[in-house]
Amino acid sequence: MRSSCSLDRAELQESQSRVDFGGNRSFEKMGFSVMRYNSRGVGRSQGRYDGGIGEISDAAAALDWMQMVNPNSSELWIAGYSFGAFVGMQLLMRRPEISGWISVAPPANDYDFGFLAPCPCSGLMIAGGKDEMAPEPGIRKLVDKLNTQKNVTVDYRIFDDADHIFAKQAERVGEALEDHVMTMRGRKALALAAD
C-alpha cells in the first residue's frame, strides 16, 4: 500500500484541476491511495487563506488522515502545485516519513524556500517556460541550490510551451510524475538488492 497527498493552490481552481487530476491518476495507476484537497476558502472548503501557516496545518491533518486509513503504507509521496508546492515542501520538512515529492510551478520568486536546507529527500520539480506567475528562472535557481545538497537530486523538467495553468501539458505532467516515481522506485530497489 502506498499513499499520496496532492495539495492545491487557492487561485485558478478550475484550470489547475487538469494538472491535479492528471497527477492523481498517475499515482493511482502506480497503486497509490490518493487524496486531493482544496486549501482553506477554495471551492467548498471553509475558512480563509492564512498565508501558509494554517494551510500547512491543514496539509499535516490531511496527511495524518491518509496514514490513519493506510496504516500499512510502504511509501508516502507529497505533490503540490503552485502555492500547494510551497505548502508541500513545508510539510516535507516536518514529516520524515515522506519518501519523495513532486512540485509543479512552485512560486520560488514569491516565497522563501530557504527552509529546504537540508532537504530530506530527492524529488521532481516542473516549470513552465512561459509561466509568468512562477517564472522558470526563479525555479531553476531553487533547483540549482537544492542540487548542491548532499544526497539530494532534483529531477528538473521544463515544459517550454507551458504557462502557469499547464492546460495543454496536463498529460505530460502526469507522465513526468509517473516516470520520476518509477525511476526512484527502481533506484531504491537496486540499492536494497545491493545490500
C-alpha positions in Angstrom: 0.0 0.0 0.0 1.2 3.5 -0.9 -0.2 6.9 -0.2 0.0 10.2 -1.9 -1.4 13.6 -0.9 -2.0 16.3 -3.5 -2.1 19.9 -2.5 -3.9 22.7 -4.3 -3.4 26.3 -4.7 -6.2 28.8 -3.9 -6.3 30.6 -7.2 -7.0 29.1 -10.7 -9.0 26.2 -9.2 -10.9 25.1 -12.3 -7.9 25.5 -14.6 -5.4 23.8 -12.4 -7.6 20.8 -11.8 -6.3 19.2 -15.0 -2.8 19.1 -13.6 -4.1 17.8 -10.2 -6.3 15.2 -11.7 -3.6 14.1 -14.2 -1.1 13.7 -11.3 -3.7 11.9 -9.2 -4.5 9.5 -12.0 -0.8 8.8 -12.4 -0.4 8.0 -8.7 -3.5 5.8 -8.8 -2.1 3.8 -11.8 1.0 3.1 -9.7 -1.1 1.7 -6.9 -1.2 4.6 -4.6 -4.1 5.7 -2.4 -4.6 9.3 -3.4 -6.2 12.3 -1.6 -6.7 15.7 -3.2 -8.0 18.6 -1.1 -8.6 22.3 -1.5 -6.9 24.9 0.6 -8.9 27.0 3.0 -11.7 29.0 1.4 -11.3 27.3 -2.0 -14.2 25.5 -3.6 -16.3 24.1 -0.8 -13.6 24.3 1.8 -14.3 26.6 4.7 -12.0 29.2 6.3 -9.8 31.8 4.7 -6.3 32.0 3.3 -3.9 32.0 6.1 -0.6 32.9 4.4 0.7 29.4 4.6 0.5 28.8 8.4 -3.0 27.4 8.5 -2.6 25.7 5.1 0.5 23.7 6.4 -1.5 22.7 9.4 -4.4 21.6 7.2 -1.9 19.6 5.0 -0.5 17.9 8.0 -4.0 16.9 9.2 -4.8 15.6 5.7 -1.5 13.5 5.7 -2.4 12.2 9.2 -5.7 11.0 7.9 -4.1 9.4 4.9 -1.8 7.5 7.2 -4.6 6.5 9.5 -6.6 4.9 6.7 -3.5 3.4 5.1 -1.6 2.1 8.2 0.5 -0.4 6.1 1.6 2.1 3.5 5.2 1.4 2.4 5.8 4.8 0.9 4.4 8.2 1.1 4.7 10.9 -1.5 3.6 14.6 -1.5 2.6 16.5 -4.6 1.8 20.2 -4.8 1.0 22.7 -7.5 1.9 26.4 -7.2 1.1 27.6 -3.7 0.4 23.9 -2.9 4.0 23.2 -3.9 5.2 25.6 -1.2 2.9 24.0 1.4 4.0 20.5 0.3 7.7 21.4 0.7 7.0 22.9 4.2 5.2 19.6 5.1 8.2 17.6 3.7 10.5 19.3 6.2 8.2 18.3 9.1 7.4 14.7 8.1 10.5 12.4 7.8 8.3 9.5 6.6 7.7 11.2 3.3 9.5 9.2 0.6 9.5 11.7 -2.2 7.9 14.9 -3.6 6.6 16.5 -6.7 6.4 20.3 -7.1 4.8 21.8 -10.1 5.2 25.6 -10.7 6.5 26.3 -7.2 6.3 30.1 -6.5 10.1 30.4 -5.9 10.1 34.2 -6.5 7.2 34.8 -4.1 8.1 32.6 -1.1 11.3 31.9 0.6 12.3 28.2 0.1 15.4 28.6 2.3 13.8 26.2 4.8 14.8 23.3 2.5 18.3 23.1 4.0 18.9 20.3 4.2 16.2 18.9 2.0 15.4 15.4 3.4 14.9 13.6 0.0 15.0 14.0 -3.7 12.1 14.9 -5.9 10.7 16.2 -9.2 10.2 19.9 -9.9 8.4 21.0 -13.1 8.4 24.5 -14.5 6.5 26.1 -17.4 8.7 28.0 -19.8 6.0 30.6 -20.3 4.9 30.8 -16.7 4.6 34.4 -15.6 3.3 33.6 -12.1 6.1 31.2 -11.2 8.9 32.2 -13.7 11.3 29.4 -14.7 14.5 31.3 -13.9 13.4 31.5 -10.2 12.6 27.8 -10.1 15.9 27.0 -11.8 17.7 29.0 -9.1 15.9 26.9 -6.4 16.7 23.7 -8.2 20.4 24.6 -8.5 20.5 25.4 -4.8 18.9 22.1 -3.8 21.1 20.1 -6.1 24.2 21.3 -4.2 23.0 19.4 -1.1 24.4 16.0 -0.2 22.3 13.0 -1.3 19.6 15.3 -2.9 18.9 15.2 -6.7 16.1 17.3 -8.1 14.8 15.9 -11.4 14.1 19.2 -13.1 11.8 19.3 -16.1 10.8 22.4 -18.1 7.8 22.4 -20.4 8.8 25.2 -22.7 5.3 26.0 -24.0 3.5 25.8 -20.7 2.1 28.7 -18.8 1.1 28.6 -15.2 -2.0 26.6 -15.9 -0.3 23.8 -17.9 -3.6 23.5 -19.8 -2.2 21.7 -22.8 0.5 19.8 -20.8 -1.5 18.2 -18.0 -1.0 14.7 -19.5 2.7 15.4 -19.9 2.9 16.4 -16.2 1.3 13.1 -15.2 3.7 11.2 -17.5 6.7 13.1 -15.9 5.4 12.3 -12.4 5.0 8.6 -13.2 8.4 8.4 -14.9 10.1 10.1 -11.9 8.4 7.9 -9.3 9.1 4.7 -11.2 12.8 5.8 -11.6 13.1 6.5 -7.9 11.5 3.2 -7.0 13.9 1.4 -9.4 16.9 3.1 -7.7 15.6 2.1 -4.3 15.1 -1.5 -5.3 18.7 -1.6 -6.7 20.1 -0.1 -3.5 18.2 -2.7 -1.4 19.4 -5.5 -3.6 23.0 -4.3 -3.3 22.8 -4.5 0.5 
